[in-house]
Amino acid sequence: MIDLFPTRAKALDLRPYQLAAVEAVRAHIRAGKRNIILCAPTGSGKTVIGSHLLDECSRKMRRAAFVVDRITLTDQTSTTLDGYGVAHGVIQGNHPRYRPWERIQVASAQTLARRKWPDTDLIIVDEAHTVMQTVKDRIEARDTVCIGLTATPFTRGLGKLYDALVNVTTTNALIAEGFLSPFRIWAPSEPDMTGVKVVAGEWEEAETSKRALAIVGDCVQEYIKRGEGRKFLVSCVDVAHGEELARQFNDAGIRVEVYSYKTSDSDRARMVEEFRRPDSRIRGLISPVALTKGFDVPDVSCLIMARPLRSSLAEFIQFFGRGLRIAPAKKDCIVLDHSGNTIRFAAEWTEFFETGALELDDGKPKPKKTKDEAEEPRMVRCPSCAAVHRPLPRCPICGHEHPRKVRVAHEAGELRELIANGDSRRMAAEIWPQVCTYARRHREEPNAEKMALALYRQMTGKWPPYGSYSKTRSEPLTAAVEGQIRRCQIAYDRAKRAAKRAMDKAAMGEVAA
């Protein structure tokens, strides 16, 4: 007798938020939606959700296809489905797993572009933000249910292809629940990108590489200083930039290898297999962009960003995610940003980590920015207190006066840790109790609570956990937090005096009139 439902190697028990996402998909289907995007952050288990949906489909005697965006990911996906006991075939020339009778089929978009699509009741598209023409045509037909899986649903016009958006969970929620690693960002030197030509929305590669080569030595020295010997990944501009980084890391006694299009398939496989070993001789892999998809080494606990990005938020978040998976003995992930990306995209990535995707791009032209808006950076870092904030004449935290024109530029001197690091759990655990201590010392209740809330909001840009004041114990103030509080108060007093002067001036004008 044939066992239609063999025992799984791994259980397909879903976490509460995964079950909620599946129910949200069902609700959209009942409402008549055909194409649905599941926004699933790195580490949220999007493959588990996909395997669950495929398994349900098979059990109902329905057919489904799981589509990957690269042929090299076909075997990886097949192995994952095997791990969960999901019977399937692979559509690929001379593939040993060719089983056309199976209800579940795995295929790459490249293969399907040359073949007839299988008859299916469900299509799951992995890395759905990478819109390939053959997949686009199939989705637009809207003749079957299509579910797109992605961590970065920012692609232009994605809202024209998909009818609904489901946020599986958020990065910050996963960190708070212990499913992702906390992280700390350090912002060392970065290249001056002023005047670099823009091609297709990004800085021209050759000039970017030239600018980035100027701070290669800084990357090595900061890793030695901050990296604690951790396993690490480096994003570089191009192969020449990566090879120079590798040369200097290896000269410093730190074994690294370059993973690029010049690397043969066999060397890539060997390199990654060795890197995955807990006791790997390779401490770091350097790559232009090749490590942003289908790469999973959980014990990577240091990311070095050496490739400046102008507008590719998706690429930034994809690379960030490579360091957020949890692993035994891994306490956090250190990000050494030599690119300026964490500051350049600060408003976008901190919001996305907190809320997930709010909507899909509808493909309509966006209002053109004025010259001043185009030249003005979206976020800046205060050289005095290291706070990240929107472009203002003065830092809202410490009151430091910025030059009239602030651009992304090389910054020499001591490395400063960024305050706006997006880790709400760490912020609440370390800063909030100290803020409560200070407020209780200087105010009577209920004004103490109001003061604590205002200070925390001013320091972090976030509100503390709701209703946590009365439950939070007082803790001794560190010099860093106490100094930050004082700078906040100075900034507040300055703003208050400025407002009073403005009001007095206005009142005098009214009297004169």
FITORDO-936688 format. One line per field, with one value per residue (C-alpha): chain; x, y, z; residue number from 1; residue in one letter. Coordinates in Angstrom, 1 decimal, m for minus. Each point is the difference from the previous one (the first is absolute). Last residue first. Layout:
// FITORDO-936688
c <- [A; ...] $
X <- [X; ...] $
Y <- [Y; ...] $
Z <- [Z; ...] $
k <- [NUM; ...] $
r <- [A; ...] $
***
This chain:
// FITORDO-936688
c <- [A; A; A; A; A; A; A; A; A; A; A; A; A; A; A; A; A; A; A; A; A; A; A; A; A; A; A; A; A; A; A; A; A; A; A; A; A; A; A; A; A; A; A; A; A; A; A; A; A; A; A; A; A; A; A; A; A; A; A; A; A; A; A; A; A; A; A; A; A; A; A; A; A; A; A; A; A; A; A; A; A; A; A; A; A; A; A; A; A; A; A; A; A; A; A; A; A; A; A; A; A; A; A; A; A; A; A; A; A; A; A; A; A; A; A; A; A; A; A; A; A; A; A; A; A; A; A; A; A; A; A; A; A; A; A; A; A; A; A; A; A; A; A; A; A; A; A; A; A; A; A; A; A; A; A; A; A; A; A; A; A; A; A; A; A; A; A; A; A; A; A; A; A; A; A; A; A; A; A; A; A; A; A; A; A; A; A; A; A; A; A; A; A; A; A; A; A; A; A; A; A; A; A; A; A; A; A; A; A; A; A; A; A; A; A; A; A; A; A; A; A; A; A; A; A; A; A; A; A; A; A; A; A; A; A; A; A; A; A; A; A; A; A; A; A; A; A; A; A; A; A; A; A; A; A; A; A; A; A; A; A; A; A; A; A; A; A; A; A; A; A; A; A; A; A; A; A; A; A; A; A; A; A; A; A; A; A; A; A; A; A; A; A; A; A; A; A; A; A; A; A; A; A; A; A; A; A; A; A; A; A; A; A; A; A; A; A; A; A; A; A; A; A; A; A; A; A; A; A; A; A; A; A; A; A; A; A; A; A; A; A; A; A; A; A; A; A; A; A; A; A; A; A; A; A; A; A; A; A; A; A; A; A; A; A; A; A; A; A; A; A; A; A; A; A; A; A; A; A; A; A; A; A; A; A; A; A; A; A; A; A; A; A; A; A; A; A; A; A; A; A; A; A; A; A; A; A; A; A; A; A; A; A; A; A; A; A; A; A; A; A; A; A; A; A; A; A; A; A; A; A; A; A; A; A; A; A; A; A; A; A; A; A; A; A; A; A; A; A; A; A; A; A; A; A; A; A; A; A; A; A; A; A; A; A; A; A; A; A; A; A; A; A; A; A; A; A; A; A; A; A; A; A; A; A; A; A; A; A; A; A; A; A; A; A; A; A; A; A; A; A; A; A; A; A; A; A; A; A; A; A; A; A] $
X <- [1.3; 2.7; m2.0; m0.4; 3.7; 0.8; m2.2; 1.7; 3.5; m1.2; m1.4; 3.2; 2.1; m2.2; 0.4; 3.8; 0.0; m2.0; 2.2; 3.1; m1.5; m1.0; 3.5; 1.6; m2.4; 0.8; 3.7; m0.4; m1.9; 2.8; 2.6; m1.9; m0.3; 3.7; 1.1; m2.1; m3.0; m0.7; m3.2; m3.6; m2.4; m2.6; m3.5; m1.5; 1.5; m0.9; m3.5; 0.8; 3.5; 2.2; m0.8; 2.4; 2.3; 2.8; 1.1; m3.0; m2.5; 1.9; 0.1; m3.7; m1.1; 2.3; m1.3; m3.6; 0.7; 1.6; m2.9; m2.4; 1.8; 2.7; 2.9; 3.8; 1.1; m2.9; 0.8; 3.6; m0.9; m2.6; 2.6; 2.3; m2.7; m0.8; 3.6; 1.2; m3.0; m2.2; 2.8; 1.0; m3.5; m0.5; 2.9; m0.3; 3.6; m0.8; 2.8; 2.8; 3.3; 2.9; 3.3; 2.8; 1.4; m0.5; m3.3; m0.2; m3.0; m3.7; m1.1; m1.1; m0.5; m0.7; 2.6; m1.5; m0.4; 0.2; m3.1; 0.5; m3.1; m1.9; 3.3; m0.1; m0.6; m2.2; 0.3; m1.8; 1.6; 2.7; 1.6; 3.8; 0.4; 2.3; 0.4; m3.8; m1.0; m2.2; m3.3; m1.7; 2.9; m0.8; 1.0; m3.2; m2.2; 1.9; m0.4; m3.7; m1.1; m2.2; m3.4; 0.0; m1.1; m2.6; 1.3; m2.4; 2.7; m1.2; m1.2; 0.9; 3.0; 1.2; m0.8; 3.1; 2.8; m1.6; 0.0; 3.7; 0.8; m1.6; 1.0; 3.6; 0.6; 2.9; 1.1; 0.2; 1.3; 3.0; 2.3; 2.5; m2.7; 1.4; m3.1; 0.5; m2.5; m1.1; 0.4; 1.0; 0.9; m2.3; m1.4; m2.6; m0.5; 0.6; 3.3; m1.2; m3.1; 2.1; 0.9; m3.6; m0.8; 2.6; m0.9; m3.7; 0.9; 1.8; 0.0; 3.5; 1.9; 3.6; 1.7; 2.3; m2.5; 1.8; m2.4; 1.0; m1.8; m0.1; m1.0; m3.3; 1.7; m2.9; 0.6; m2.9; 0.1; 2.1; 3.4; 0.6; 0.0; 3.6; 1.5; 2.5; m0.1; 1.5; 1.6; 1.0; 1.6; m3.5; m0.5; m3.8; 0.1; m2.2; 3.1; 1.4; m3.2; m0.2; 3.5; m0.3; m3.3; 1.4; 3.1; m2.1; m2.2; 3.1; 0.8; 0.1; m3.6; 1.0; 0.9; 3.3; 1.8; 1.1; 2.5; 1.0; 3.8; 0.3; 1.3; m3.1; m2.3; 2.1; m0.1; m3.7; m0.9; 2.0; m1.8; m3.4; 0.7; 1.2; m3.0; m2.6; m1.6; 0.5; m2.3; 2.0; m1.1; 1.3; 0.8; 1.0; 3.6; m1.2; m1.1; 0.6; 3.7; 1.1; m3.1; 0.7; 3.5; m1.0; m2.8; 2.2; 2.6; m2.5; m0.9; 1.3; m1.2; m3.6; 0.5; 1.5; m2.7; m2.7; 1.6; m0.1; m3.5; m1.9; m2.2; m3.4; m3.4; 0.5; 3.5; 0.9; 3.3; 2.0; 0.1; 0.2; 0.4; 2.6; 0.9; m0.9; 2.0; m1.5; m3.7; m0.6; m3.3; m1.0; m2.3; m2.5; m0.3; m3.2; m2.6; 0.5; m3.5; 1.3; 2.2; m3.0; m2.2; 2.8; 0.2; m3.8; m2.6; m1.8; m1.0; m2.7; m0.4; m2.9; m0.7; 3.4; 1.2; m0.9; 1.3; 3.4; 0.3; 3.5; 1.5; m0.2; m1.2; 3.2; m0.2; m1.8; m2.4; m2.6; m3.2; m1.8; m3.5; m1.0; m1.3; 1.2; 1.7; 2.1; 1.8; 1.0; 1.3; 2.0; 1.5; 1.2; 1.3; 2.0; m1.0; 2.6; m2.1; m1.6; 3.1; m1.9; m3.1; m2.7; m2.5; m3.2; m2.6; 2.5; 0.3; 3.8; 1.4; 1.1; 3.8; 2.7; m1.0; m0.8; 3.7; 1.0; m2.7; 1.5; m2.1; m1.3; m3.1; m2.7; m2.7; 2.7; m0.6; 2.6; 2.8; 3.4; 2.1; 3.1; m0.1; 0.6; m1.4; m1.8; m3.5; 0.5; m2.4; m1.7; m1.0; 0.0; 1.8; 1.2; 3.6; m0.8; m1.5; 3.3; 2.0; m2.1; 0.4; 3.8; m0.1; m2.0; 2.0; 2.8; m2.6; m0.8; m3.3; m1.8; m3.4; m2.0; m2.8; m3.2; m2.5; m3.1; m0.7; m1.2; 3.1; 2.2; m1.4; 0.5; 3.6; 0.7; m1.5; 2.1; 3.1; m0.5; m0.5; 3.1; 1.9; m1.2; 1.4; 0.3; 3.8; 0.3; m3.1; m3.2; m2.2; m2.5; m1.3; m3.4; m1.3; m3.5; m2.1; m3.7; m0.9; 0.3; 3.6; 0.7; m1.3; 2.1; 3.1; m0.8; m0.4; 3.4; 1.5; m1.7; 1.5; 3.4; m0.5; m0.9; 3.1; m0.7; 0.5; 1.3; 2.1; 3.3; 1.0; m3.6; m1.9; m1.4; m3.4; m1.0; 1.3; m0.4; m1.3] $
Y <- [98.0; 0.5; m2.0; m2.9; 0.0; 0.0; m3.1; m1.7; 0.7; m1.3; m3.2; m0.6; 0.6; m2.4; m2.7; 0.5; m0.4; m3.2; m1.4; 0.7; m1.5; m3.1; m0.4; 0.4; m2.5; m2.5; 0.5; m0.6; m3.3; m1.1; 0.7; m2.1; m2.8; 0.0; 0.4; m3.0; 0.6; m2.5; m2.0; 0.7; m2.8; 0.1; m1.3; 3.4; 1.4; m3.0; 1.1; m0.1; m1.1; 3.1; 2.6; 0.3; 2.7; m1.3; 3.0; 2.3; m2.8; m1.2; 3.5; 0.7; m3.3; 0.5; 3.6; m1.2; m2.8; 2.5; 2.4; m2.5; m0.2; 2.4; 1.0; 0.0; m3.3; m1.9; 1.4; m1.1; m3.6; m0.3; 1.1; m2.7; m2.7; 1.1; 0.0; m3.6; m2.3; 2.3; 0.7; m3.6; m1.1; 2.8; m1.0; 2.5; 1.3; 3.7; 0.7; m0.6; m1.1; 2.3; m0.8; 2.4; 2.2; 0.6; 0.5; m0.4; 1.7; m0.3; 3.6; 2.8; 3.4; 2.9; m1.4; m1.7; 1.6; m2.5; 0.4; m3.3; m2.0; 2.0; 0.5; 3.5; 1.5; m3.1; m2.9; m3.0; m1.7; m2.6; 0.6; m0.3; 2.5; 2.6; m1.1; 0.0; m2.5; 1.0; m1.3; 0.5; 1.8; 3.3; 0.2; m1.4; 2.1; 3.2; m0.7; m0.7; m3.6; m1.4; m1.2; m3.8; m1.7; m2.8; m3.5; m0.8; m0.7; m2.3; 1.2; 0.1; m2.4; m1.0; 2.2; 0.2; m1.3; 2.0; 3.2; m0.5; m0.9; 3.0; 2.8; m1.3; m0.5; 2.4; m0.6; m3.8; 0.3; 2.3; m2.6; m0.9; m1.5; m2.4; m2.0; m2.2; m2.9; m1.2; m2.7; m2.9; m3.0; m2.3; 1.7; 2.7; 1.5; 3.8; 0.1; m0.8; 2.3; 3.1; m1.1; m0.3; 3.3; 1.9; m1.7; 0.9; 3.6; 0.4; 3.8; 1.4; m3.0; 0.2; m3.4; m0.5; m1.4; m2.3; m2.5; m1.9; m2.9; m2.6; m3.1; m0.4; m0.7; 0.2; 1.2; m0.4; 3.7; 2.9; m1.8; 0.7; 3.8; 1.2; m2.8; m0.4; m3.1; 0.1; m2.2; m2.9; m2.8; m1.1; m1.3; 0.3; m1.3; 2.1; 1.8; m3.4; m0.8; 3.5; m0.1; m3.5; 0.9; 3.2; m1.8; m2.6; 2.7; 1.9; 3.4; 2.9; 0.8; 0.8; m1.5; 1.4; m1.9; 1.0; m1.3; 2.7; 0.2; 3.8; m0.8; m2.1; 3.0; 2.3; m2.4; m0.7; 3.7; 0.4; m3.0; 1.4; 3.4; m1.6; m2.4; 2.8; 2.3; m2.1; m1.5; m1.8; m3.0; m1.0; m2.8; 1.7; 0.7; 2.7; 2.2; 3.3; 0.8; m2.5; 0.6; 3.8; m0.5; m2.1; 2.4; 3.0; m1.4; m0.2; 3.7; 1.4; m3.0; 1.1; 3.2; m2.0; m2.6; 2.6; 1.6; m3.4; m0.9; 3.2; 0.9; m1.5; 1.1; m1.5; 1.7; 2.9; 1.8; 0.6; 3.8; m0.5; m3.6; 0.6; m3.5; m1.1; m0.2; m1.9; m0.3; m2.7; m1.8; m2.4; m3.0; m2.2; m3.5; m1.3; m2.4; 1.3; 1.4; 3.6; m0.6; m1.5; 2.9; 2.4; m1.7; 0.0; m2.7; m1.8; 3.3; m0.9; 2.1; m0.3; 0.2; m0.7; 0.9; 3.7; 0.4; m1.3; 3.0; 1.1; m2.7; 0.8; m3.4; m0.8; m3.2; m1.8; m2.9; 0.4; m2.0; m0.7; m1.4; m1.1; 1.6; 3.5; 0.3; 2.8; m2.5; m2.2; 2.9; 1.3; m3.4; m0.2; 3.6; m0.3; 2.2; m0.3; 1.3; m3.4; m1.6; m3.3; m0.3; m2.5; m1.1; m1.7; m2.0; m1.2; m1.3; 0.0; 3.0; m0.8; 0.2; 2.5; 2.8; m2.7; m0.9; 3.6; 0.5; m3.0; m3.0; m2.0; m2.2; m1.2; m2.5; m2.6; m1.8; 2.0; m1.4; 1.4; m0.2; m1.3; 3.2; m0.7; 3.4; 1.8; m0.3; m1.5; m2.4; 0.1; m1.8; 2.3; m1.8; 3.2; m0.7; m1.1; 3.4; 1.6; m2.2; 0.9; 3.7; m0.3; m2.0; 2.7; 2.9; m0.2; 0.3; 3.5; 1.9; m2.9; m1.3; m2.4; m1.6; m1.4; m2.8; m0.9; m3.4; 1.8; m1.5; 1.5; 3.5; m0.3; m1.1; 2.9; 2.5; m1.4; 0.0; 3.7; 0.8; m1.9; 1.7; 3.4; m0.8; 3.4; m0.2; 2.7; 2.1; m1.4; 2.3; m2.5; 1.5; m1.2; m0.6; m1.3; 2.1; m1.0; 0.7; m3.8; 0.2; 3.0; m1.8; m3.1; 2.2; 1.6; m3.5; m1.0; 3.2; m0.7; m3.5; 1.5; 2.5; m2.8; m2.2; m2.8; m3.7; m1.5; m2.6; m1.0; m3.3; m0.5; m3.3; m0.9; 1.2; m1.9; m3.3; m2.5; m3.4] $
Z <- [14.0; 2.6; 2.6; m2.5; m0.8; 3.7; 0.4; m2.9; 1.5; 3.4; m1.6; m1.9; 3.1; 1.9; m2.7; 0.1; 3.8; m0.2; m2.8; 2.0; 3.2; m2.0; m1.5; 3.4; 1.4; m2.7; 0.5; 3.7; m0.7; m2.4; 2.6; 2.5; m2.5; m0.7; 3.6; 1.0; 2.2; 2.8; m0.5; 1.1; m0.5; m2.8; 0.8; 0.6; m3.2; m2.3; m0.9; m3.8; m0.8; m0.5; m2.7; m2.8; m1.4; 2.2; 2.2; m0.4; 0.5; 3.1; 1.4; m0.6; 1.6; 3.0; 0.5; m0.2; 2.5; 2.4; m0.3; 1.5; 2.4; 1.4; m2.2; 0.1; 1.5; m1.5; m3.4; 0.2; 1.1; m2.8; m2.6; 1.4; m0.2; m3.7; m1.3; 0.4; m0.3; m2.1; m2.5; m0.1; m0.8; m2.5; m2.1; m2.8; 0.3; 0.5; 2.5; m2.3; 1.5; m0.6; m1.6; 1.1; m2.7; m3.7; m1.7; m3.7; m1.5; m0.5; m0.4; 2.3; m1.5; 2.5; 2.4; 3.0; 3.4; 2.9; 2.2; 1.9; m0.9; m2.6; m2.0; m1.4; m3.5; m0.7; m2.4; 1.5; 2.9; 0.9; 3.4; 0.0; 3.0; m1.5; m3.7; m0.3; m2.7; m2.9; m1.5; m3.3; m1.6; m1.7; m3.6; m1.5; 2.4; m0.9; m3.7; 0.4; 0.0; m2.8; 1.0; m0.3; m3.3; 0.5; 0.4; 2.8; 2.6; 2.7; 3.4; 3.7; m0.1; 3.4; 3.1; 2.2; m2.3; m2.9; 2.0; 1.0; m3.6; m1.6; 2.3; 0.3; m3.7; m0.4; 3.6; m0.2; m3.6; 0.8; m1.6; 2.6; 2.3; 2.5; 1.1; 3.1; 0.4; 3.4; 2.7; m2.2; 2.3; m2.1; m3.1; m0.7; m3.4; m0.2; m2.0; m3.5; 0.6; m0.4; m3.5; m1.0; 1.7; m2.0; m3.2; 0.5; 0.9; m3.4; m0.3; 0.3; 1.2; 1.3; m0.1; 3.0; 2.5; 2.4; 1.7; 3.2; 1.6; m2.7; 2.1; m2.0; m3.4; m2.6; m3.5; m2.4; m1.0; 1.2; m0.3; m3.7; 0.3; 0.0; 2.2; 2.8; 2.2; 3.5; 2.6; m2.3; 2.0; 1.0; 3.5; 0.0; m3.6; m2.3; m1.5; m1.2; m1.8; m1.4; m1.5; m1.4; m1.7; m1.3; m1.3; m1.8; m1.6; m1.1; 1.5; m2.5; 0.7; 3.6; 3.4; 1.2; 2.8; 3.6; 2.5; 2.5; 0.4; m0.7; m3.5; m0.5; 0.9; m2.3; m2.9; 0.4; 0.0; m3.2; m1.5; 0.9; m1.5; m3.2; 0.0; 0.3; 2.7; 3.1; 2.6; 2.7; 2.0; 3.4; 2.5; 3.2; 1.1; 2.5; m3.0; 1.7; m0.2; m2.5; m2.1; 0.3; m1.3; m3.0; m1.1; 0.6; m2.3; m2.8; 0.4; m3.3; m1.9; 0.5; m2.1; m2.9; 0.3; m0.1; m3.1; m1.8; 1.2; m1.0; 3.0; m0.1; m1.4; m3.4; m0.3; 2.3; m0.5; 3.2; 0.9; 3.8; 0.9; 2.8; 1.2; 3.5; 3.3; 2.9; 0.9; 2.6; 0.1; 2.7; m0.6; 1.8; m1.5; m1.4; 1.4; 3.6; 0.3; 0.1; m3.1; m1.9; 0.9; m1.1; m3.4; m0.5; m0.5; m2.9; m1.5; m2.6; m3.2; m2.5; m3.7; m1.4; m3.5; m0.1; 3.6; m1.0; m2.3; 1.2; 2.2; 3.8; 1.3; 1.9; 2.1; m2.8; m0.6; m2.8; 0.1; m3.3; m0.2; m3.5; m3.1; 0.8; m3.4; 1.4; 2.2; m2.9; m2.1; 3.0; 0.6; m3.6; 0.2; 3.2; 3.0; 2.7; 2.9; 0.1; 1.6; m0.1; m2.1; 1.2; m2.7; 0.9; m1.9; m2.5; m3.5; m0.8; m1.9; m3.5; m0.4; m0.9; 2.4; 2.5; 0.2; 0.7; 2.6; 1.9; 0.8; 2.9; m0.5; 2.4; m1.2; m0.9; m3.3; m1.9; 2.2; m1.1; 3.2; m1.8; m2.2; m3.7; m1.0; 2.9; 1.5; 3.4; 1.7; 3.3; 3.2; 3.0; 2.9; 1.7; m0.6; m3.5; m0.6; 1.2; m2.3; m3.0; 0.8; 0.1; m3.2; m1.9; 1.4; m2.6; m2.8; 1.2; 0.7; 1.8; m0.9; 2.2; m2.0; 1.2; m0.7; 2.1; 1.6; 3.2; 1.8; m2.8; 0.5; 3.8; m0.5; m2.4; 2.4; 2.9; m2.2; m0.8; 3.7; 0.9; m2.8; 1.3; 3.4; 1.7; m0.2; m2.7; 0.0; m1.6; m2.1; m1.5; m3.3; m1.3; m3.5; m0.5; 2.4; 0.0; 3.6; 0.8; m1.4; 2.3; 3.0; m0.8; m0.2; 3.3; 1.5; m1.2; 1.5; 3.3; 0.0; m0.6; 2.8; 2.4; m0.9; m2.4; 0.7; m3.2; 1.8; m1.5; m1.5; m0.9; 0.1; m3.3; m1.2; m3.1; 1.4; m2.9; 1.0] $
k <- [513; 512; 511; 510; 509; 508; 507; 506; 505; 504; 503; 502; 501; 500; 499; 498; 497; 496; 495; 494; 493; 492; 491; 490; 489; 488; 487; 486; 485; 484; 483; 482; 481; 480; 479; 478; 477; 476; 475; 474; 473; 472; 471; 470; 469; 468; 467; 466; 465; 464; 463; 462; 461; 460; 459; 458; 457; 456; 455; 454; 453; 452; 451; 450; 449; 448; 447; 446; 445; 444; 443; 442; 441; 440; 439; 438; 437; 436; 435; 434; 433; 432; 431; 430; 429; 428; 427; 426; 425; 424; 423; 422; 421; 420; 419; 418; 417; 416; 415; 414; 413; 412; 411; 410; 409; 408; 407; 406; 405; 404; 403; 402; 401; 400; 399; 398; 397; 396; 395; 394; 393; 392; 391; 390; 389; 388; 387; 386; 385; 384; 383; 382; 381; 380; 379; 378; 377; 376; 375; 374; 373; 372; 371; 370; 369; 368; 367; 366; 365; 364; 363; 362; 361; 360; 359; 358; 357; 356; 355; 354; 353; 352; 351; 350; 349; 348; 347; 346; 345; 344; 343; 342; 341; 340; 339; 338; 337; 336; 335; 334; 333; 332; 331; 330; 329; 328; 327; 326; 325; 324; 323; 322; 321; 320; 319; 318; 317; 316; 315; 314; 313; 312; 311; 310; 309; 308; 307; 306; 305; 304; 303; 302; 301; 300; 299; 298; 297; 296; 295; 294; 293; 292; 291; 290; 289; 288; 287; 286; 285; 284; 283; 282; 281; 280; 279; 278; 277; 276; 275; 274; 273; 272; 271; 270; 269; 268; 267; 266; 265; 264; 263; 262; 261; 260; 259; 258; 257; 256; 255; 254; 253; 252; 251; 250; 249; 248; 247; 246; 245; 244; 243; 242; 241; 240; 239; 238; 237; 236; 235; 234; 233; 232; 231; 230; 229; 228; 227; 226; 225; 224; 223; 222; 221; 220; 219; 218; 217; 216; 215; 214; 213; 212; 211; 210; 209; 208; 207; 206; 205; 204; 203; 202; 201; 200; 199; 198; 197; 196; 195; 194; 193; 192; 191; 190; 189; 188; 187; 186; 185; 184; 183; 182; 181; 180; 179; 178; 177; 176; 175; 174; 173; 172; 171; 170; 169; 168; 167; 166; 165; 164; 163; 162; 161; 160; 159; 158; 157; 156; 155; 154; 153; 152; 151; 150; 149; 148; 147; 146; 145; 144; 143; 142; 141; 140; 139; 138; 137; 136; 135; 134; 133; 132; 131; 130; 129; 128; 127; 126; 125; 124; 123; 122; 121; 120; 119; 118; 117; 116; 115; 114; 113; 112; 111; 110; 109; 108; 107; 106; 105; 104; 103; 102; 101; 100; 99; 98; 97; 96; 95; 94; 93; 92; 91; 90; 89; 88; 87; 86; 85; 84; 83; 82; 81; 80; 79; 78; 77; 76; 75; 74; 73; 72; 71; 70; 69; 68; 67; 66; 65; 64; 63; 62; 61; 60; 59; 58; 57; 56; 55; 54; 53; 52; 51; 50; 49; 48; 47; 46; 45; 44; 43; 42; 41; 40; 39; 38; 37; 36; 35; 34; 33; 32; 31; 30; 29; 28; 27; 26; 25; 24; 23; 22; 21; 20; 19; 18; 17; 16; 15; 14; 13; 12; 11; 10; 9; 8; 7; 6; 5; 4; 3; 2; 1] $
r <- [A; A; V; E; G; M; A; A; K; D; M; A; R; K; A; A; R; K; A; R; D; Y; A; I; Q; C; R; R; I; Q; G; E; V; A; A; T; L; P; E; S; R; T; K; S; Y; S; G; Y; P; P; W; K; G; T; M; Q; R; Y; L; A; L; A; M; K; E; A; N; P; E; E; R; H; R; R; A; Y; T; C; V; Q; P; W; I; E; A; A; M; R; R; S; D; G; N; A; I; L; E; R; L; E; G; A; E; H; A; V; R; V; K; R; P; H; E; H; G; C; I; P; C; R; P; L; P; R; H; V; A; A; C; S; P; C; R; V; M; R; P; E; E; A; E; D; K; T; K; K; P; K; P; K; G; D; D; L; E; L; A; G; T; E; F; F; E; T; W; E; A; A; F; R; I; T; N; G; S; H; D; L; V; I; C; D; K; K; A; P; A; I; R; L; G; R; G; F; F; Q; I; F; E; A; L; S; S; R; L; P; R; A; M; I; L; C; S; V; D; P; V; D; F; G; K; T; L; A; V; P; S; I; L; G; R; I; R; S; D; P; R; R; F; E; E; V; M; R; A; R; D; S; D; S; T; K; Y; S; Y; V; E; V; R; I; G; A; D; N; F; Q; R; A; L; E; E; G; H; A; V; D; V; C; S; V; L; F; K; R; G; E; G; R; K; I; Y; E; Q; V; C; D; G; V; I; A; L; A; R; K; S; T; E; A; E; E; W; E; G; A; V; V; K; V; G; T; M; D; P; E; S; P; A; W; I; R; F; P; S; L; F; G; E; A; I; L; A; N; T; T; T; V; N; V; L; A; D; Y; L; K; G; L; G; R; T; F; P; T; A; T; L; G; I; C; V; T; D; R; A; E; I; R; D; K; V; T; Q; M; V; T; H; A; E; D; V; I; I; L; D; T; D; P; W; K; R; R; A; L; T; Q; A; S; A; V; Q; I; R; E; W; P; R; Y; R; P; H; N; G; Q; I; V; G; H; A; V; G; Y; G; D; L; T; T; S; T; Q; D; T; L; T; I; R; D; V; V; F; A; A; R; R; M; K; R; S; C; E; D; L; L; H; S; G; I; V; T; K; G; S; G; T; P; A; C; L; I; I; N; R; K; G; A; R; I; H; A; R; V; A; E; V; A; A; L; Q; Y; P; R; L; D; L; A; K; A; R; T; P; F; L; D; I; M] $
***
